[in-house]
Amino acid sequence: MASLSNQVVVITGAGGRLGRRIVQRFANEGATIVAIVLNDEEARSIPFPENAEGWAFPVDVTNEQLVRACFNQIGQQFPEIHALIHTVGGWEEKPFLETSMQDLDWMLRLNLTSAFLCFREAARLMAGRGGRLIGIASAQGADRGAARQVGYSAAKAGLIRLVESVAAEMQGSGVTAHAIAPSKILYDDEDGPGVQVDDVVALCHSLVTSTGEALNGTTLRAYG
C-alpha cells in the first residue's frame, strides 16, 4: 500500500515548478491532493497523475478573506487534512537604497504573510486531529541575508521564526511545524551549486510520513 494512501495533502503554489513536483510525487503514492493555485489557468494545468484524486482551488494566498474562505471550503469537502506544504514565494534582487516600501511589502506578503495565513487556516482544520505544516524557506533566511535581497532575506527569516513559534505553541496537539531551507533549487538538466528538486521533494515526503513529529520546529537545510 502506498505510504500516503488516505492522506489529504494541501499544496500551495501547486502550479509552480516545485509545487508540481510535489503534486506528482505525493499523488503517485496515493495521497489525495488539494492544489492551491494562483488562477483558473494554473488549476487546469496541474499534472495530476492518471487515477489520482485531486482538486484545485484558485486563490490569492496573500488575501486573508480569500484564504479563510478557501480553507473553509476545503474543510467542508474533506473530513480532515493531514499536511500542508506551503511552496508559495518569490525572489527579488534590488539594491538596498533603491528598495521601496512597495518592494519590501510585496516580498513580505508573498513569502511571509501567505505562510502565516495558510498555516493558521490549515491548523484550524487540523486541531484535535494532528497534522504537518511545512514551509519552504531559504538559505538567506536560515543562515545569512544576501546583498541586494533585503526583502527576500527578511521575509524568509521571518518564515523560520513563524515555524518555530507555531511549533512551540502547538506542541502536544499533534500539529507540527517545519521549514525546509534550500539553497538554489536545481531542476531537470540544471547543474552547478545547489540542491536537486527531487531531494527537496523527498524532504517534504519524509516530514509528512515518518520523521515529522521528532523534527517539530526545526529548519532542514538542503544545500546540496
Rosetta blueprint (number, residue, H / E / L):
1 M L
2 A L
3 S L
4 L L
5 S L
6 N L
7 Q L
8 V E
9 V E
10 V E
11 I E
12 T E
13 G L
14 A L
15 G L
16 G L
17 R H
18 L H
19 G H
20 R H
21 R H
22 I H
23 V H
24 Q H
25 R H
26 F H
27 A H
28 N H
29 E L
30 G L
31 A L
32 T E
33 I E
34 V E
35 A E
36 I E
37 V E
38 L L
39 N L
40 D H
41 E H
42 E H
43 A H
44 R H
45 S H
46 I L
47 P L
48 F L
49 P L
50 E L
51 N L
52 A L
53 E L
54 G E
55 W E
56 A E
57 F E
58 P E
59 V L
60 D L
61 V L
62 T L
63 N L
64 E H
65 Q H
66 L H
67 V H
68 R H
69 A H
70 C H
71 F H
72 N H
73 Q H
74 I H
75 G H
76 Q H
77 Q H
78 F L
79 P L
80 E L
81 I L
82 H L
83 A E
84 L E
85 I E
86 H E
87 T L
88 V L
89 G L
90 G L
91 W L
92 E L
93 E L
94 K L
95 P L
96 F H
97 L H
98 E H
99 T L
100 S L
101 M H
102 Q H
103 D H
104 L H
105 D H
106 W H
107 M H
108 L H
109 R H
110 L H
111 N H
112 L H
113 T H
114 S H
115 A H
116 F H
117 L H
118 C H
119 F H
120 R H
121 E H
122 A H
123 A H
124 R H
125 L H
126 M H
127 A L
128 G L
129 R L
130 G L
131 G E
132 R E
133 L E
134 I E
135 G E
136 I E
137 A L
138 S L
139 A H
140 Q H
141 G H
142 A H
143 D L
144 R L
145 G L
146 A L
147 A L
148 R L
149 Q L
150 V H
151 G H
152 Y H
153 S H
154 A H
155 A H
156 K H
157 A H
158 G H
159 L H
160 I H
161 R H
162 L H
163 V H
164 E H
165 S H
166 V H
167 A H
168 A H
169 E H
170 M H
171 Q L
172 G L
173 S L
174 G L
175 V E
176 T E
177 A E
178 H E
179 A E
180 I E
181 A E
182 P E
183 S L
184 K L
185 I E
186 L E
187 Y L
188 D L
189 D L
190 E L
191 D L
192 G L
193 P L
194 G L
195 V E
196 Q E
197 V H
198 D H
199 D H
200 V H
201 V H
202 A H
203 L H
204 C H
205 H H
206 S H
207 L H
208 V H
209 T H
210 S H
211 T H
212 G L
213 E L
214 A L
215 L L
216 N L
217 G L
218 T L
219 T E
220 L E
221 R E
222 A E
223 Y L
224 G L
